[in-house]
Amino acid sequence: MAQGKIEPFKIQVSDEVLADLRARLERTRLPDEVPGSAWDYGANLAYLRELVEYWRTRYDWRMHECALNRFAHFRAAAGGIDLHFIHERGRGPDPKPLLLLHGWPGSVYEFMELIPRLTDPAAHGGDVRDSFTVVAPSLPGYGFSGHPRARAMNIQAMADIVFKLMTAVLGYDRFGAQGGDWGAAITSRLGEAYRQHLYGIHINMVAVGAAEGRREAELNDAEKVFLGDLERFRRDETGYQWIQGTKPQTLAYALNDSPVGLAAWIVEKFRTWSDCHGDVESRFSKDQLLTNVMIYWVTETINSSTRLYYEARHHPWHLKPDTRIETPTAVANFPAELMRPPRSWAERAYNIARWTVMPSGGHFAAMEEPALLADDIRAFFRDLS
């Protein structure tokens, strides 16, 4: 595809891909588990068996494909990558361009309920003057975007690519950006590198460094609690980071070949990282969980997506010493987020202009609490120019 050329895109998975999936589900060979272990060792056998049976006999991809296609989809070349993106026009007198960035193991499907609330706030109890024109790309190597094959496709590179999409391809000289997970890191990098082009940045996960060189006596109580939580997360929940950050190719042979293996790897994260109190379907339906998994399956992007962990580990992005991101920043602080540093800590890295403590929700905020997230985004950008 020629650099900058925009082409309409429609999600249209072949019947052959779906038939192959059904055949693989029919041949599933499930493992054993320790009796009564629930989710202690990872994805629970009873739940996976139930989910796979639903996938095999009742799940309807075509219905969800149609729902996804209600948005305006496009592809364009930016930074040497063919990017897929949703470009949904705002319904208001002066919609601000807003870039929405997902992470792993998510996809643009996370934004299904968020996008309409942002583009057409008047239809969802908001003010028509708060509308946005939303651009929601599949990150390079994710979903319906191209698979980068070069090394160092890291946070910095992805920020440069989506910046080119917004400016050189779509012609938005100024825009806002919002993200969670990797999307929060890329949004933060945009705020550092392209401040003059951004109204502001809004994130629902704060990525800040540890207190290098600071003694415990110099930490306040909130910072000590945060460091304790961070240590527990590193001890109990970062196995996926280590393998995806060191040997993603080895993992990919299993996950790209087994739909059930892929579902187990992803769904366990949706349960662990959400505000579901152990009941994943109190936050996500089977159809939501499986549609997100399906996007990885039908595009064969589990390998190219997890490589971001390797690149971020081997080609990291850090703020320079004694600097912070000066772009006005809003943080939506959801109670079940993976990392919840105190505001005093976040202010060392960001120019915090808005800090909202949310009553509920977790890592997948756009799916778990789309109304709360949309309200906070609208309130933050309302007076920025």
C-alpha positions as CSV (number, residue, x, y, z in Angstrom):
1,M,0.0,0.0,0.0
2,A,1.3,3.5,-0.9
3,Q,2.5,5.6,2.0
4,G,-0.5,7.7,3.2
5,K,-3.1,6.2,0.9
6,I,-6.3,5.5,2.8
7,E,-8.5,2.6,1.7
8,P,-11.9,1.5,3.2
9,F,-11.7,-1.8,5.0
10,K,-14.3,-4.4,6.0
11,I,-13.7,-7.2,8.4
12,Q,-14.5,-10.3,6.4
13,V,-13.2,-13.6,7.7
14,S,-13.3,-16.5,5.2
15,D,-15.6,-19.5,5.6
16,E,-12.5,-21.6,5.4
17,V,-10.9,-20.0,8.5
18,L,-14.1,-20.5,10.5
19,A,-14.4,-24.1,9.3
20,D,-10.8,-24.8,10.4
21,L,-11.5,-23.3,13.8
22,R,-14.6,-25.5,14.3
23,A,-12.6,-28.6,13.3
24,R,-9.8,-27.7,15.8
25,L,-12.4,-27.1,18.6
26,E,-13.9,-30.5,17.9
27,R,-10.5,-32.1,18.4
28,T,-9.6,-30.3,21.6
29,R,-7.5,-32.3,24.0
30,L,-7.8,-30.7,27.5
31,P,-5.2,-31.2,30.2
32,D,-5.8,-32.4,33.8
33,E,-5.7,-30.2,36.8
34,V,-5.2,-30.4,40.6
35,P,-8.6,-31.2,42.1
36,G,-10.2,-28.2,43.8
37,S,-7.5,-25.8,42.6
38,A,-10.0,-23.4,40.9
39,W,-7.8,-20.7,39.2
40,D,-4.8,-21.0,41.4
41,Y,-2.6,-22.7,38.8
42,G,-4.0,-20.6,35.9
43,A,-7.1,-21.0,33.7
44,N,-9.6,-23.3,35.4
45,L,-10.4,-26.5,33.6
46,A,-14.2,-26.6,34.3
47,Y,-14.6,-23.0,33.0
48,L,-12.5,-23.6,29.9
49,R,-14.5,-26.7,29.1
50,E,-17.7,-24.7,29.4
51,L,-16.4,-21.9,27.3
52,V,-15.1,-24.1,24.6
53,E,-18.4,-25.9,24.3
54,Y,-20.2,-22.6,24.0
55,W,-17.6,-21.5,21.3
56,R,-18.1,-24.7,19.4
57,T,-21.9,-24.9,19.5
58,R,-23.4,-21.5,20.1
59,Y,-21.0,-18.6,19.4
60,D,-21.7,-16.7,16.2
61,W,-18.7,-14.9,14.8
62,R,-20.7,-13.5,11.8
63,M,-23.0,-11.6,14.2
64,H,-20.0,-9.9,16.0
65,E,-18.3,-9.3,12.7
66,C,-21.4,-7.4,11.5
67,A,-21.4,-5.4,14.8
68,L,-17.8,-4.5,14.4
69,N,-18.4,-3.4,10.8
70,R,-21.0,-0.8,11.9
71,F,-18.0,1.5,12.4
72,A,-16.0,3.1,9.6
73,H,-12.9,0.9,9.1
74,F,-9.9,1.8,7.0
75,R,-6.3,0.8,6.3
76,A,-3.4,3.1,5.5
77,A,0.4,2.9,5.3
78,A,2.1,4.8,8.2
79,G,5.7,4.4,9.1
80,G,6.1,1.4,6.9
81,I,3.2,-0.5,8.4
82,D,-0.2,-1.1,7.0
83,L,-2.4,0.1,9.8
84,H,-6.0,-0.8,10.3
85,F,-8.1,1.8,12.1
86,I,-11.6,2.8,13.0
87,H,-12.3,6.5,12.0
88,E,-15.7,7.4,13.4
89,R,-16.8,11.0,12.9
90,G,-18.1,13.0,15.8
91,R,-21.7,14.3,15.9
92,G,-21.3,17.8,17.3
93,P,-20.4,21.4,16.3
94,D,-16.7,21.0,16.7
95,P,-15.5,17.4,17.5
96,K,-11.9,17.1,18.8
97,P,-9.9,14.4,17.1
98,L,-9.2,11.7,19.7
99,L,-6.8,8.8,19.3
100,L,-7.8,5.6,21.3
101,L,-5.1,3.1,21.9
102,H,-5.6,-0.5,23.2
103,G,-3.0,-2.9,24.7
104,W,-2.4,-6.6,25.2
105,P,-4.4,-8.9,25.3
106,G,-7.0,-6.4,24.1
107,S,-7.9,-5.1,20.7
108,V,-10.1,-2.4,19.1
109,Y,-13.0,-4.5,20.2
110,E,-12.5,-3.1,23.7
111,F,-13.9,0.2,22.4
112,M,-17.2,-1.1,21.1
113,E,-19.3,0.6,23.8
114,L,-16.9,3.5,24.3
115,I,-16.7,4.9,20.8
116,P,-20.5,5.8,20.5
117,R,-20.4,7.5,23.8
118,L,-17.5,9.7,22.6
119,T,-18.7,10.4,19.1
120,D,-22.3,11.0,20.0
121,P,-22.5,12.1,23.6
122,A,-26.0,13.6,23.2
123,A,-27.4,10.1,22.5
124,H,-25.9,8.9,25.8
125,G,-26.9,11.6,28.3
126,G,-24.0,14.0,27.5
127,D,-23.5,17.4,25.9
128,V,-23.3,17.5,22.1
129,R,-20.4,20.0,22.5
130,D,-18.2,17.3,24.0
131,S,-18.2,15.1,20.9
132,F,-15.0,13.6,19.5
133,T,-14.0,12.2,16.1
134,V,-12.4,8.9,17.2
135,V,-9.5,7.2,15.6
136,A,-8.9,3.7,17.0
137,P,-6.1,1.8,15.3
138,S,-5.1,-1.8,15.8
139,L,-1.5,-1.5,17.0
140,P,1.2,-2.7,14.6
141,G,1.2,-6.5,14.9
142,Y,-2.3,-6.6,16.4
143,G,-5.7,-7.4,14.9
144,F,-6.2,-6.3,11.3
145,S,-3.0,-4.3,11.1
146,G,0.2,-5.6,9.4
147,H,2.7,-7.8,11.1
148,P,6.0,-6.0,11.6
149,R,8.9,-8.2,11.0
150,A,11.7,-5.8,11.9
151,R,13.3,-5.6,15.3
152,A,12.8,-2.7,17.7
153,M,9.0,-2.2,17.1
154,N,8.8,-0.8,20.6
155,I,6.9,1.9,22.4
156,Q,8.9,4.7,20.7
157,A,8.3,3.2,17.2
158,M,4.6,2.6,17.8
159,A,4.2,6.2,19.1
160,D,5.9,7.5,15.9
161,I,3.6,5.4,13.7
162,V,0.3,6.4,15.2
163,F,1.5,10.0,15.3
164,K,2.1,9.8,11.5
165,L,-1.3,8.3,11.1
166,M,-2.9,11.2,12.9
167,T,-0.9,14.0,11.3
168,A,0.6,12.9,7.9
169,V,-2.2,10.5,6.9
170,L,-5.4,12.0,8.5
171,G,-4.3,15.6,8.6
172,Y,-5.0,16.3,12.3
173,D,-2.3,18.8,13.4
174,R,-3.7,18.7,17.0
175,F,-5.5,15.9,18.7
176,G,-6.0,14.2,22.1
177,A,-4.9,10.7,23.0
178,Q,-6.2,8.1,25.4
179,G,-5.0,4.6,26.3
180,G,-4.7,1.8,28.8
181,D,-2.1,-1.0,29.1
182,W,0.4,-0.6,26.2
183,G,-1.9,2.1,24.9
184,A,-1.2,4.1,28.1
185,A,2.6,3.7,27.5
186,I,2.3,4.8,23.8
187,T,0.0,7.7,24.8
188,S,2.6,8.8,27.4
189,R,5.4,8.6,24.8
190,L,3.2,10.8,22.5
191,G,2.9,13.3,25.4
192,E,6.7,13.4,25.8
193,A,7.7,13.5,22.1
194,Y,4.9,15.5,20.5
195,R,3.6,17.9,23.1
196,Q,2.9,20.7,20.7
197,H,0.5,18.5,18.7
198,L,-1.6,17.3,21.7
199,Y,-4.5,18.9,23.5
200,G,-3.7,16.5,26.3
201,I,-3.4,12.8,27.2
202,H,-5.8,10.7,29.2
203,I,-4.6,7.3,30.6
204,N,-6.2,4.6,32.7
205,M,-3.0,3.0,33.7
206,V,0.0,4.8,35.1
207,A,3.4,3.4,34.2
208,V,6.0,4.9,36.6
209,G,9.4,3.7,37.7
210,A,10.4,2.5,41.1
211,A,12.1,4.7,43.6
212,E,15.7,4.3,42.4
213,G,18.1,5.7,45.0
214,R,15.4,6.6,47.5
215,R,15.6,5.2,51.0
216,E,12.5,3.7,52.6
217,A,12.5,6.5,55.2
218,E,12.0,9.0,52.3
219,L,8.8,7.3,51.1
220,N,5.4,8.3,52.4
221,D,2.8,5.7,53.5
222,A,0.9,5.7,50.1
223,E,4.2,5.1,48.3
224,K,5.1,2.2,50.6
225,V,1.7,0.6,50.0
226,F,2.1,1.0,46.2
227,L,5.6,-0.6,46.3
228,G,4.2,-3.5,48.4
229,D,1.4,-4.0,45.8
230,L,3.9,-3.8,43.0
231,E,6.1,-6.4,44.5
232,R,3.1,-8.8,44.9
233,F,2.2,-8.2,41.3
234,R,5.7,-9.0,40.2
235,R,5.9,-12.1,42.3
236,D,2.5,-13.6,41.4
237,E,1.4,-12.2,38.0
238,T,4.3,-11.5,35.7
239,G,5.1,-14.9,34.4
240,Y,3.5,-14.0,31.1
241,Q,5.7,-10.9,30.9
242,W,8.9,-13.0,31.2
243,I,8.1,-15.5,28.5
244,Q,6.6,-12.9,26.2
245,G,9.5,-10.6,26.9
246,T,12.2,-13.3,26.4
247,K,10.9,-16.2,24.2
248,P,7.7,-15.1,22.5
249,Q,8.5,-17.2,19.4
250,T,8.4,-20.4,21.4
251,L,5.1,-19.6,23.0
252,A,3.6,-18.7,19.6
253,Y,3.8,-22.2,18.2
254,A,1.3,-23.4,20.8
255,L,-1.0,-20.4,20.9
256,N,-1.1,-19.9,17.1
257,D,-2.0,-23.6,16.6
258,S,-4.5,-24.2,19.4
259,P,-7.6,-22.0,19.8
260,V,-8.3,-23.4,23.2
261,G,-4.7,-22.6,24.3
262,L,-5.1,-19.1,23.0
263,A,-8.4,-18.6,24.8
264,A,-6.9,-19.9,28.1
265,W,-3.9,-17.6,27.8
266,I,-6.1,-14.5,27.2
267,V,-9.2,-15.2,29.2
268,E,-7.2,-15.9,32.4
269,K,-5.9,-12.3,32.1
270,F,-9.4,-10.9,31.7
271,R,-10.4,-12.6,34.9
272,T,-7.3,-11.7,36.9
273,W,-7.0,-8.1,35.8
274,S,-10.7,-7.0,35.9
275,D,-12.9,-5.9,38.8
276,C,-14.8,-9.2,38.6
277,H,-14.0,-10.6,42.1
278,G,-13.2,-14.0,40.6
279,D,-16.3,-14.3,38.5
280,V,-15.2,-13.3,35.0
281,E,-18.7,-13.3,33.6
282,S,-19.8,-10.7,36.0
283,R,-17.8,-8.3,33.8
284,F,-17.6,-9.9,30.4
285,S,-20.0,-12.2,28.6
286,K,-18.8,-15.3,26.8
287,D,-19.4,-13.5,23.5
288,Q,-17.2,-10.6,24.5
289,L,-14.4,-12.8,25.7
290,L,-14.5,-15.0,22.6
291,T,-14.8,-12.1,20.1
292,N,-11.6,-10.6,21.5
293,V,-9.9,-14.0,21.3
294,M,-11.3,-14.5,17.8
295,I,-9.6,-11.3,16.6
296,Y,-6.2,-12.8,17.6
297,W,-7.1,-16.1,16.1
298,V,-8.4,-15.1,12.7
299,T,-5.6,-12.6,12.1
300,E,-2.9,-15.0,13.5
301,T,-1.4,-12.1,15.5
302,I,-0.6,-13.7,18.8
303,N,3.1,-13.9,17.9
304,S,3.4,-10.4,16.4
305,S,1.5,-8.9,19.3
306,T,3.5,-10.5,22.1
307,R,6.7,-9.4,20.5
308,L,6.1,-6.0,21.9
309,Y,7.0,-7.3,25.3
310,Y,10.4,-8.5,23.9
311,E,11.0,-5.2,22.1
312,A,10.0,-3.1,25.2
313,R,12.4,-5.2,27.3
314,H,15.3,-5.0,25.0
315,H,14.7,-1.5,23.6
316,P,13.0,0.2,26.5
317,W,11.7,3.7,26.8
318,H,12.4,5.7,29.9
319,L,12.0,9.4,30.8
320,K,15.3,11.2,31.0
321,P,16.4,11.9,34.6
322,D,14.8,14.9,36.3
323,T,12.2,15.3,33.5
324,R,8.5,14.6,33.2
325,I,5.8,14.6,30.5
326,E,4.6,18.2,30.5
327,T,1.5,17.6,28.2
328,P,-1.6,18.0,30.4
329,T,-2.5,14.6,31.7
330,A,-5.6,13.0,33.1
331,V,-5.6,9.7,35.1
332,A,-8.7,7.6,35.5
333,N,-7.8,5.5,38.5
334,F,-9.8,2.3,38.5
335,P,-9.7,0.2,41.7
336,A,-8.8,-3.1,40.2
337,E,-6.0,-1.7,37.9
338,L,-2.7,-3.6,37.9
339,M,-0.7,-0.7,39.2
340,R,-2.1,2.2,41.2
341,P,0.6,4.6,42.2
342,P,-0.4,7.5,44.5
343,R,-0.9,10.8,42.8
344,S,2.3,12.2,44.4
345,W,4.3,9.5,42.6
346,A,2.6,9.9,39.2
347,E,3.2,13.7,39.4
348,R,7.0,13.0,39.1
349,A,6.4,11.6,35.6
350,Y,3.3,13.5,34.4
351,N,1.8,17.0,34.5
352,I,-1.3,15.8,36.2
353,A,-4.3,18.1,35.4
354,R,-7.0,15.7,36.4
355,W,-7.0,12.7,38.8
356,T,-10.2,10.7,39.1
357,V,-10.7,7.9,41.6
358,M,-13.2,5.6,40.1
359,P,-15.8,3.6,42.2
360,S,-15.4,0.3,40.2
361,G,-13.6,-1.2,37.2
362,G,-10.3,-2.6,36.4
363,H,-7.7,-3.0,33.7
364,F,-10.1,-3.3,30.8
365,A,-11.9,0.0,31.7
366,A,-13.4,0.6,28.2
367,M,-15.2,-2.7,28.4
368,E,-15.9,-2.8,32.2
369,E,-17.0,0.8,32.7
370,P,-17.5,2.6,29.4
371,A,-19.8,5.2,30.8
372,L,-17.5,6.2,33.6
373,L,-14.5,6.3,31.2
374,A,-16.3,8.3,28.6
375,D,-17.6,10.9,31.2
376,D,-14.0,11.3,32.5
377,I,-12.6,11.7,29.0
378,R,-15.2,14.3,28.0
379,A,-14.7,16.3,31.3
380,F,-10.9,16.4,30.8
381,F,-10.8,17.5,27.2
382,R,-13.8,19.9,27.5
383,D,-11.8,23.1,28.2
384,L,-8.5,22.1,26.5
385,S,-7.4,23.9,23.4
